[in-house]
Amino acid sequence: MTVSLDGHPWPSSGSRRTSRQSDLFDRLVEIFLREGFAHFTLADLAARLRCSKSSLYALAHSKEQLAVAVVVHFFRTAAAEVERRVTGVTDPGARVGTYLAAVAEELKPASEAFRRDLAAFPPARDVYELNTRIAAARIRTLVAEGVADGAFRDVHASFVGHVATLAMVAIQQGEVAVVTGLSDADAYAELAKLLLHGIVQDTGTDAAGRPGQTANGLSG
């Protein structure tokens, strides 16, 4: 999630922020995730944060730009946390499971109001779409690595990655929520189970010939 499709990292403006500005972004993320953002004015947000409007104008030149900046901050922070959780996980199945579980965990605080406002505001929706494409590319890489290592069944890594991409895009575009009623976080958790049941090698069968446990601990 932290690396774009062309290999370049997310654009980072955080290094130029003061600690006060970073704190304001973190608090704005909390408010947006819980309540959405479309109905707020800059005056509303300044009152909620107990800061001046000029402090918000230092973050962005308009409410619309501020909304995009906060959404970028949310996804960039989430991306860093997902990659932190994957770091050090060596088992290929566990890496895929950890990655998707971490994505689900990071999306869990997003309320229906936030998801609705995100879908209705194209610049913010584009940020989510970019993040989804980056995450899908990461999954394709993890699956290919697992196949190459022999930890996954001899599946066509590009096909599995493409199927995962289609599912992730459908989640991002709201299609999965409409059909299933699942939140984005829950949909990612289900995708993790589906992928791991399908690609992780069985370790064998028990005495009764039943499937044994997969490398990630799920039944095969």
C-alpha positions as MATLAB code, in Angstrom:
seq = 'MTVSLDGHPWPSSGSRRTSRQSDLFDRLVEIFLREGFAHFTLADLAARLRCSKSSLYALAHSKEQLAVAVVVHFFRTAAAEVERRVTGVTDPGARVGTYLAAVAEELKPASEAFRRDLAAFPPARDVYELNTRIAAARIRTLVAEGVADGAFRDVHASFVGHVATLAMVAIQQGEVAVVTGLSDADAYAELAKLLLHGIVQDTGTDAAGRPGQTANGLSG';
ca = [
       0.000    0.000    0.000;
       2.920    2.327    0.449;
       4.361    1.918   -3.038;
       2.596    3.056   -6.179;
       2.268    0.985   -9.330;
       5.242    2.675  -10.968;
       7.453    1.874   -7.978;
       7.407    5.342   -6.458;
       6.236    5.914   -2.889;
       3.138    7.819   -1.927;
       3.775   11.564   -2.195;
       4.721   12.649    1.295;
       3.994   16.091    2.631;
       4.040   14.949    6.249;
       7.741   15.736    6.649;
       6.961   19.418    6.076;
       4.267   19.561    8.738;
       4.711   20.791   12.256;
       3.770   18.471   15.114;
       0.690   20.652   15.677;
      -0.398   20.215   12.055;
       0.140   16.446   12.199;
      -1.986   16.343   15.327;
      -4.744   18.301   13.576;
      -4.699   15.838   10.677;
      -4.930   12.886   13.069;
      -7.904   14.447   14.843;
      -9.587   15.301   11.548;
      -9.197   11.686   10.439;
     -10.958   10.542   13.622;
     -13.847   12.941   13.019;
     -14.179   12.091    9.323;
     -14.077    8.340    9.887;
     -16.746    8.586   12.552;
     -19.056   11.214   11.044;
     -18.172   11.712    7.392;
     -17.041   15.068    6.056;
     -19.455   16.456    3.453;
     -21.679   18.294    5.923;
     -18.885   20.121    7.740;
     -17.827   23.699    7.062;
     -14.364   24.922    7.931;
     -15.935   26.894   10.766;
     -17.535   23.705   12.093;
     -14.223   21.884   12.006;
     -12.338   24.744   13.627;
     -14.888   24.755   16.445;
     -14.621   20.982   16.909;
     -10.818   21.146   16.968;
     -10.743   24.330   19.046;
      -8.407   25.978   16.609;
      -8.616   28.986   14.310;
      -9.766   28.771   10.706;
      -6.343   30.093    9.755;
      -4.845   26.922   11.251;
      -6.978   24.889    8.869;
      -6.126   27.140    5.938;
      -2.478   26.371    6.698;
      -3.321   22.719    5.986;
      -5.310   23.377    2.795;
      -6.734   26.334    0.891;
     -10.356   25.179    0.905;
     -12.686   22.713    2.546;
     -12.528   20.474   -0.523;
      -8.720   20.441   -0.539;
      -8.730   19.781    3.198;
     -11.034   16.783    2.732;
      -8.677   15.302    0.133;
      -5.629   15.987    2.303;
      -7.254   14.264    5.288;
      -8.235   11.245    3.176;
      -4.667   11.009    1.830;
      -3.368   11.236    5.403;
      -5.696    8.424    6.468;
      -4.637    6.072    3.678;
      -0.947    6.918    3.964;
      -1.000    6.246    7.708;
      -2.983    3.044    7.180;
      -0.528    1.926    4.489;
       2.425    2.379    6.797;
       0.698    0.367    9.536;
      -0.194   -2.470    7.140;
       3.400   -2.722    5.929;
       4.666   -2.588    9.515;
       2.523   -5.597   10.381;
       3.742   -7.558    7.345;
       7.412   -6.833    8.052;
       9.079   -9.841    9.590;
       6.347  -12.302    8.556;
       8.200  -14.919    6.538;
       5.569  -17.585    5.838;
       3.985  -16.713    2.442;
       0.472  -17.724    3.481;
       0.758  -15.795    6.708;
       2.020  -12.770    4.775;
      -1.037  -12.709    2.509;
      -3.335  -13.300    5.474;
      -1.604  -10.667    7.585;
      -1.698   -8.133    4.761;
      -5.418   -8.490    4.056;
      -6.289   -8.722    7.756;
      -4.342   -5.528    8.363;
      -6.174   -3.773    5.519;
      -9.479   -4.909    7.041;
      -8.394   -3.657   10.464;
      -7.388   -0.245    9.128;
     -10.704    0.167    7.289;
     -12.810   -0.953   10.242;
     -13.185    2.533   11.830;
     -14.682    3.920    8.583;
     -18.352    4.597    9.201;
     -21.121    4.388    6.638;
     -21.180    8.204    6.595;
     -17.481    8.332    5.705;
     -17.808    5.679    3.001;
     -20.819    7.482    1.535;
     -19.030   10.845    1.437;
     -15.919    9.203   -0.008;
     -17.947    7.659   -2.830;
     -19.752   10.922   -3.563;
     -16.659   13.143   -3.749;
     -14.571   12.228   -6.844;
     -11.185   13.643   -5.672;
     -11.385   11.664   -2.415;
     -12.766    8.610   -4.206;
      -9.758    8.756   -6.548;
      -7.460    8.521   -3.520;
      -9.246    5.361   -2.365;
      -9.085    3.955   -5.891;
      -5.331    4.582   -6.090;
      -4.855    2.958   -2.711;
      -6.854   -0.071   -3.863;
      -4.752   -0.457   -7.017;
      -1.560   -0.277   -4.983;
      -2.861   -2.865   -2.506;
      -3.956   -5.158   -5.341;
      -0.498   -4.955   -6.892;
       0.980   -5.885   -3.519;
      -1.272   -8.946   -3.287;
      -0.248  -10.045   -6.789;
       3.391   -9.836   -5.723;
       2.799  -11.769   -2.497;
       0.916  -14.519   -4.351;
       3.640  -14.796   -7.004;
       6.286  -15.054   -4.288;
       4.312  -17.797   -2.525;
       3.956  -19.818   -5.727;
       7.660  -19.432   -6.509;
       8.561  -20.579   -2.984;
       6.325  -23.665   -3.294;
       4.218  -22.570   -0.335;
       1.135  -22.096   -2.496;
      -0.507  -24.527   -4.843;
       0.634  -24.324   -8.448;
      -1.899  -21.655   -9.261;
      -1.535  -19.063  -11.983;
      -0.280  -16.206   -9.837;
      -1.285  -13.473  -12.282;
      -4.813  -14.896  -12.552;
      -5.231  -15.166   -8.786;
      -3.855  -11.661   -8.415;
      -6.247  -10.385  -11.081;
      -9.227  -12.026   -9.365;
      -8.129  -10.437   -6.078;
      -7.819   -7.102   -7.864;
     -11.351   -7.364   -9.264;
     -12.677   -8.170   -5.789;
     -10.788   -5.283   -4.203;
     -11.995   -2.827   -6.828;
     -15.570   -4.064   -6.322;
     -15.151   -3.474   -2.593;
     -13.768    0.018   -3.211;
     -16.546    0.932   -5.638;
     -19.253   -0.196   -3.207;
     -20.544   -3.059   -5.325;
     -19.795   -5.676   -2.664;
     -21.593   -3.673    0.012;
     -24.696   -3.372   -2.170;
     -24.825   -7.093   -2.978;
     -23.739   -8.544    0.377;
     -24.253   -5.829    2.970;
     -20.664   -6.303    4.120;
     -18.593   -3.321    5.178;
     -15.306   -2.809    3.331;
     -13.395   -4.136    6.340;
     -15.522   -7.292    6.572;
     -15.264   -7.828    2.815;
     -11.468   -7.747    3.009;
     -11.574  -10.283    5.840;
     -13.725  -12.586    3.692;
     -11.396  -12.117    0.732;
      -8.481  -13.194    2.930;
     -10.274  -16.411    3.884;
     -11.236  -17.114    0.274;
      -7.719  -16.619   -1.050;
      -5.975  -18.587    1.661;
      -8.341  -21.559    1.440;
      -7.722  -21.649   -2.299;
      -3.961  -21.212   -2.611;
      -2.174  -22.392    0.534;
      -0.747  -25.908    0.348;
      -2.303  -28.567    2.589;
       0.152  -30.061    5.069;
      -1.544  -33.439    4.681;
      -4.597  -35.281    5.891;
      -5.483  -36.784    9.225;
      -5.996  -40.464    9.919;
      -9.554  -40.298    8.632;
      -8.433  -38.734    5.351;
      -9.811  -35.335    6.224;
      -7.890  -32.284    5.063;
      -5.245  -31.154    7.480;
      -4.349  -27.635    8.488;
      -2.917  -25.197    5.990;
       0.273  -23.292    6.611;
      -1.673  -20.327    7.933;
      -3.719  -22.383   10.364;
      -6.927  -22.540    8.311;
      -8.401  -25.895    7.331;
      -7.707  -26.841    3.759;
];
